[in-house]
Amino acid sequence: MNRGTARIVFTLLMYGGVLIFLLPYVLERSRFAPFLMLSGAIIAVVCGLLRCYFTENDE
C-alpha cells in the first residue's frame, strides 16, 4: 500500500470513528452509548495518528 492509499484509508477510518462516536445522539439509545462513544473515539484518534505517521514526509 503506497502513501496516497494509506492516507485515504486512514482518513476514511478516522471519519468513520467520528460517526460511530456521534451515533448515540442519532439513535437516542443510552444502552450502548458509552461503548459506541469510547470505541468511536479510540478509532478516530488511532487512525488520525496513523494517518499523520504514514504521511509525515509527503510532499
Backbone as ProteinMPNN parsed JSONL, in Angstrom:
{"seq_chain_A": "MNRGTARIVFTLLMYGGVLIFLLPYVLERSRFAPFLMLSGAIIAVVCGLLRCYFTENDE", "coords_chain_A": {"N_chain_A": [[0.859, -1.168, 0.0], [0.702, 2.111, -0.962], [1.666, 5.503, 0.014], [-0.306, 7.397, -0.619], [-2.649, 5.879, -0.837], [-2.754, 4.865, 1.757], [-3.181, 7.226, 3.17], [-5.76, 7.929, 2.31], [-7.269, 5.702, 3.197], [-6.856, 5.751, 6.014], [-7.937, 8.259, 6.548], [-10.648, 7.9, 5.888], [-11.296, 5.907, 7.78], [-10.859, 7.371, 10.107], [-12.846, 9.372, 9.968], [-14.988, 7.624, 10.006], [-14.783, 6.669, 12.627], [-15.468, 9.004, 13.984], [-18.131, 9.211, 13.195], [-19.165, 6.898, 14.407], [-18.775, 7.66, 17.04], [-20.649, 9.729, 17.224], [-23.016, 8.422, 16.809], [-24.752, 7.51, 19.0], [-26.186, 9.856, 19.608], [-27.831, 10.172, 17.431], [-29.325, 7.799, 17.376], [-30.504, 7.851, 19.859], [-30.322, 6.092, 22.009], [-29.467, 4.92, 25.125], [-28.297, 2.68, 26.079], [-26.15, 1.452, 24.653], [-24.513, 3.594, 24.386], [-22.132, 4.452, 25.922], [-20.245, 2.483, 25.131], [-20.211, 2.779, 22.31], [-19.369, 5.452, 22.067], [-16.859, 5.415, 23.294], [-15.459, 3.503, 21.746], [-15.643, 4.708, 19.214], [-14.22, 7.088, 19.65], [-11.663, 6.074, 20.202], [-11.054, 4.773, 17.776], [-11.08, 6.974, 16.012], [-8.989, 8.598, 17.02], [-6.721, 6.887, 16.944], [-6.587, 6.202, 14.194], [-6.281, 8.755, 13.137], [-3.779, 9.478, 14.186], [-2.199, 7.473, 12.991], [-2.535, 8.179, 10.329], [-1.191, 10.634, 10.281], [1.371, 9.712, 10.936], [2.065, 7.979, 8.792], [2.073, 9.704, 6.648], [3.837, 11.782, 7.021], [6.16, 12.675, 5.7], [5.372, 13.401, 3.169], [5.241, 15.166, 0.084]], "CA_chain_A": [[0.0, 0.0, 0.0], [1.53, 3.314, -1.014], [1.301, 6.55, 0.978], [-1.574, 8.018, -1.003], [-3.717, 4.958, -0.465], [-2.805, 4.823, 3.218], [-3.8, 8.468, 3.619], [-7.206, 7.853, 2.048], [-7.856, 4.672, 4.062], [-6.872, 6.226, 7.394], [-8.877, 9.375, 6.634], [-11.997, 7.326, 5.932], [-11.473, 5.251, 9.071], [-10.925, 8.414, 11.127], [-14.198, 9.932, 9.917], [-15.883, 6.563, 10.46], [-14.742, 6.699, 14.086], [-16.259, 10.153, 14.428], [-19.542, 8.849, 13.014], [-19.51, 5.947, 15.468], [-18.849, 8.449, 18.265], [-21.876, 10.524, 17.213], [-24.172, 7.552, 16.582], [-25.747, 7.503, 20.088], [-27.036, 11.043, 19.549], [-28.812, 9.954, 16.374], [-30.184, 6.679, 17.752], [-31.146, 8.168, 21.138], [-30.297, 4.903, 22.865], [-28.43, 5.098, 26.134], [-27.759, 1.387, 26.486], [-24.86, 1.219, 24.01], [-23.846, 4.878, 24.189], [-20.726, 4.506, 26.381], [-19.405, 1.621, 24.296], [-20.052, 3.381, 20.993], [-18.593, 6.679, 22.167], [-15.474, 5.056, 23.598], [-14.848, 2.855, 20.585], [-15.523, 5.708, 18.152], [-13.12, 7.998, 19.98], [-10.401, 5.342, 20.049], [-10.823, 4.578, 16.344], [-10.759, 8.263, 15.393], [-7.668, 9.067, 17.455], [-5.675, 5.984, 16.439], [-6.469, 6.357, 12.741], [-5.725, 10.078, 12.896], [-2.336, 9.418, 14.449], [-1.57, 6.654, 11.948], [-2.531, 8.991, 9.109], [-0.083, 11.585, 10.414], [2.641, 8.981, 10.936], [2.379, 7.431, 7.472], [2.14, 10.735, 5.611], [4.565, 12.944, 7.536], [7.199, 13.139, 4.775], [4.806, 13.616, 1.829], [5.415, 16.497, -0.494]], "C_chain_A": [[0.908, 1.235, 0.0], [0.963, 4.394, -0.086], [-0.033, 7.211, 0.648], [-2.765, 7.161, -0.618], [-3.873, 4.889, 1.048], [-3.482, 6.068, 3.768], [-5.314, 8.423, 3.444], [-7.878, 6.87, 2.994], [-7.944, 5.171, 5.504], [-7.793, 7.431, 7.577], [-10.305, 8.864, 6.72], [-12.276, 6.64, 7.265], [-11.585, 6.27, 10.208], [-12.326, 9.036, 11.151], [-15.249, 8.898, 10.3], [-15.934, 6.482, 11.974], [-15.539, 7.859, 14.651], [-17.749, 9.865, 14.28], [-20.014, 7.852, 14.064], [-19.653, 6.678, 16.798], [-20.176, 9.213, 18.35], [-23.144, 9.697, 17.059], [-25.165, 7.517, 17.738], [-26.666, 8.721, 20.096], [-28.132, 10.889, 18.506], [-29.806, 8.871, 16.784], [-30.993, 6.941, 19.015], [-31.325, 6.934, 22.012], [-29.173, 5.063, 23.869], [-27.765, 3.785, 26.536], [-26.354, 1.15, 25.93], [-24.04, 2.495, 23.856], [-22.409, 4.898, 24.71], [-19.788, 3.665, 25.524], [-19.158, 2.251, 22.932], [-19.186, 4.633, 21.051], [-17.117, 6.379, 22.439], [-14.788, 4.427, 22.39], [-14.682, 3.831, 19.43], [-14.382, 6.667, 18.402], [-11.772, 7.32, 19.792], [-10.073, 5.153, 18.573], [-10.398, 5.882, 15.688], [-9.358, 8.728, 15.763], [-6.564, 8.193, 16.88], [-5.497, 6.147, 14.934], [-5.944, 7.737, 12.37], [-4.226, 10.112, 13.127], [-1.599, 8.582, 13.402], [-1.507, 7.407, 10.625], [-1.387, 9.992, 9.149], [1.261, 10.872, 10.316], [3.028, 8.519, 9.53], [2.536, 8.494, 6.4], [2.955, 11.943, 6.049], [5.601, 13.485, 6.574], [6.677, 13.311, 3.346], [5.074, 15.033, 1.36], [4.469, 16.7, -1.631]], "O_chain_A": [[1.774, 1.378, 0.863], [-0.091, 4.211, 0.522], [-0.801, 7.544, 1.55], [-3.773, 7.669, -0.127], [-4.992, 4.857, 1.561], [-4.263, 5.989, 4.717], [-6.059, 8.835, 4.334], [-8.942, 7.165, 3.538], [-8.986, 5.033, 6.146], [-8.37, 7.606, 8.65], [-11.089, 9.344, 7.539], [-13.367, 6.776, 7.819], [-12.326, 6.05, 11.166], [-12.92, 9.206, 12.216], [-16.288, 9.25, 10.857], [-16.998, 6.254, 12.55], [-16.207, 7.721, 15.675], [-18.542, 10.235, 15.146], [-21.138, 7.951, 14.555], [-20.538, 6.363, 17.593], [-20.757, 9.327, 19.429], [-24.245, 10.237, 17.17], [-26.367, 7.496, 17.471], [-27.808, 8.628, 20.546], [-29.233, 11.414, 18.673], [-31.007, 9.019, 16.559], [-32.042, 6.332, 19.223], [-32.353, 6.762, 22.667], [-28.033, 5.321, 23.483], [-26.77, 3.792, 27.261], [-25.468, 0.698, 26.655], [-22.97, 2.466, 23.249], [-21.523, 5.337, 23.977], [-18.669, 4.083, 25.227], [-18.026, 2.261, 22.447], [-18.355, 4.849, 20.169], [-16.234, 7.023, 21.873], [-13.659, 4.786, 22.057], [-13.67, 3.782, 18.731], [-13.653, 7.025, 17.477], [-10.837, 7.933, 19.276], [-8.93, 5.354, 18.165], [-9.458, 5.898, 14.894], [-8.618, 9.204, 14.903], [-5.568, 8.712, 16.377], [-4.367, 6.221, 14.452], [-5.227, 7.873, 11.379], [-3.487, 10.713, 12.346], [-0.501, 8.943, 12.977], [-0.531, 7.285, 9.884], [-0.688, 10.175, 8.152], [2.187, 11.376, 9.681], [4.182, 8.654, 9.125], [3.085, 8.21, 5.335], [2.78, 13.03, 5.498], [5.901, 14.677, 6.628], [7.471, 13.361, 2.407], [5.124, 15.972, 2.156], [4.465, 17.765, -2.248]]}, "name": "protein", "num_of_chains": 1, "seq": "MNRGTARIVFTLLMYGGVLIFLLPYVLERSRFAPFLMLSGAIIAVVCGLLRCYFTENDE"}
